[in-house]
């Protein structure tokens, strides 16, 4: 006799996971239904302190000046623009990236990409540099708090 097993994961929106901040059991997986990001519990660490896991890194191409979208979370964003362009980090009120979100940005086009922020967003960088140095250079954006991000990588003034 064939038996079918049902495996169900804990799932909720990023906002609900953050507000309830549960502790997942060791090996238990929690899925954010609005971001498709997930974390795996260790039995003692609260949700907000767990790191996001990645199963596969997807690539998104921006072919003009653009603003980051929630669907860019945990992905590689390639700026493929022939002329100077901006990649804007939006405020949490517009795009609620979960704290801890990381986005790798690679300038694949010849046009220099400048990191920009909308009103209310703080982007911390070494020496205040905001321009990706050149073609095939990269920077990682990390969301550290509600409207605070860190950019680490090959940036210039």
Phi, psi and omega in degrees: 000127179283140178240134177257134178250143177248123176249123181239133180264151171291136183211147178191177178282161179302317181297318180291320176301316182294318183289324179275330176046056182285167172256117179280146177296160179302120180085355180284137181255137175240128184251134172272113186290338181266345180242345186062020174268154180218159178230155178239128184284161176238005178089352182220348183257131179292155182313311186297338181263351177284149177272147174290147178256157176232136177262322181205137179266122179263155179247137177239134179253131174252122184253014177200176173308137186212165173245138179299144179242159181303329179290350177276348183303131177072012183247173171264122178255119179257127175264110183246078186231138182280338182240169179306141184209163178244144170241114188261136174267118183277162177287158180302329180294337178265315180224109186271072173297138176294145174302136183099350178301138175236138177227123177268124181248126178239127175275104180262342178270169180286337181285128183293131179265127175252132175281131181232162178229147172279168181306135177091353181261135175252128177241109180272130177220162175295126178059017179073014181290137184232356183257131174292131192305321182178183180303133181074014172268159185218159177215146175252128176261132181232124178277120185257336179202182187315308180232030181237126180236158175237136175244122181237128177153205186273083182244148177227172181284000000 
